[in-house]
Amino acid sequence: PPPPGPPKSPKWLWIAAGVAVLLVVGLVIALVIVTSSTRETTVVAPLPPLSETTSAPRATTSIPTTTTSPLPTTSGAPTSPTSPTVPGGATSPTGTDTVVYNVSGDGRAINITYVDTGGVMQTEFNVMLPWSKEVSLPSPARASASVAVVNVGQDVTCDVTVNGTQVRERTGRGLTICTGAG
């Protein structure tokens, strides 16, 4: 009798191997499609909040009111030199200071947390850069003004301006914090 031939591989094993290869190829194609479509996403900047437009007129109207009030009074002569210095960084006679937070950089920040009007912490997520916010804080605002930026991979620069005078500027990545004091 002839010698027995080599053992045959079972047919089901070949079918399972073919299905596994097709599955791996399909997953690689799906991964390429998902990755390439993510890169082509168009980023649109969020609309600015309405509070920015209402804050600017408030600061503009309070400055002319203060400069005209001390002029008619005779006892106000010693205080007149301090009132016009509001744009230069002194405390406003109204008891509030105008604070402007600025964050510059490329792309988006994961979140930006800042002290809002009334001393309340606010957080904005997925923020398009550059970003700016104007708020009114109780005097002295330098003690309470603060903005913190969380981002990944790219440098950002934050700064805090109180009554037109820049009091802090920092550049960093990851977590970048700018405070008015210290």
ChimeraX attribute file (.defattr): number of C-alpha atoms within 10 A of each C-alpha:
attribute: neighborCount
match mode: 1-to-1
recipient: residues
	/A:1	3
	/A:2	4
	/A:3	5
	/A:4	6
	/A:5	6
	/A:6	6
	/A:7	6
	/A:8	6
	/A:9	8
	/A:10	8
	/A:11	8
	/A:12	9
	/A:13	9
	/A:14	11
	/A:15	10
	/A:16	11
	/A:17	11
	/A:18	11
	/A:19	11
	/A:20	12
	/A:21	10
	/A:22	12
	/A:23	12
	/A:24	11
	/A:25	12
	/A:26	11
	/A:27	11
	/A:28	11
	/A:29	11
	/A:30	11
	/A:31	11
	/A:32	10
	/A:33	11
	/A:34	10
	/A:35	10
	/A:36	10
	/A:37	9
	/A:38	9
	/A:39	8
	/A:40	8
	/A:41	8
	/A:42	7
	/A:43	9
	/A:44	7
	/A:45	14
	/A:46	9
	/A:47	6
	/A:48	11
	/A:49	9
	/A:50	8
	/A:51	12
	/A:52	13
	/A:53	11
	/A:54	12
	/A:55	16
	/A:56	14
	/A:57	10
	/A:58	12
	/A:59	18
	/A:60	10
	/A:61	10
	/A:62	13
	/A:63	17
	/A:64	11
	/A:65	11
	/A:66	17
	/A:67	16
	/A:68	12
	/A:69	12
	/A:70	17
	/A:71	13
	/A:72	9
	/A:73	9
	/A:74	8
	/A:75	10
	/A:76	12
	/A:77	12
	/A:78	10
	/A:79	11
	/A:80	17
	/A:81	11
	/A:82	14
	/A:83	19
	/A:84	17
	/A:85	14
	/A:86	20
	/A:87	15
	/A:88	12
	/A:89	17
	/A:90	18
	/A:91	22
	/A:92	24
	/A:93	15
	/A:94	12
	/A:95	12
	/A:96	19
	/A:97	25
	/A:98	25
	/A:99	26
	/A:100	20
	/A:101	24
	/A:102	19
	/A:103	25
	/A:104	18
	/A:105	16
	/A:106	11
	/A:107	16
	/A:108	21
	/A:109	24
	/A:110	15
	/A:111	16
	/A:112	21
	/A:113	16
	/A:114	23
	/A:115	21
	/A:116	20
	/A:117	18
	/A:118	11
	/A:119	16
	/A:120	10
	/A:121	12
	/A:122	12
	/A:123	15
	/A:124	12
	/A:125	12
	/A:126	15
	/A:127	18
	/A:128	19
	/A:129	16
	/A:130	17
	/A:131	17
	/A:132	14
	/A:133	18
	/A:134	22
	/A:135	24
	/A:136	24
	/A:137	23
	/A:138	19
	/A:139	17
	/A:140	16
	/A:141	23
	/A:142	23
	/A:143	13
	/A:144	16
	/A:145	27
	/A:146	23
	/A:147	25
	/A:148	18
	/A:149	24
	/A:150	19
	/A:151	20
	/A:152	12
	/A:153	8
	/A:154	13
	/A:155	15
	/A:156	25
	/A:157	18
	/A:158	24
	/A:159	22
	/A:160	26
	/A:161	22
	/A:162	28
	/A:163	23
	/A:164	16
	/A:165	15
	/A:166	16
	/A:167	18
	/A:168	19
	/A:169	16
	/A:170	14
	/A:171	16
	/A:172	16
	/A:173	14
	/A:174	14
	/A:175	15
	/A:176	19
	/A:177	20
	/A:178	24
	/A:179	23
	/A:180	21
	/A:181	13
	/A:182	8
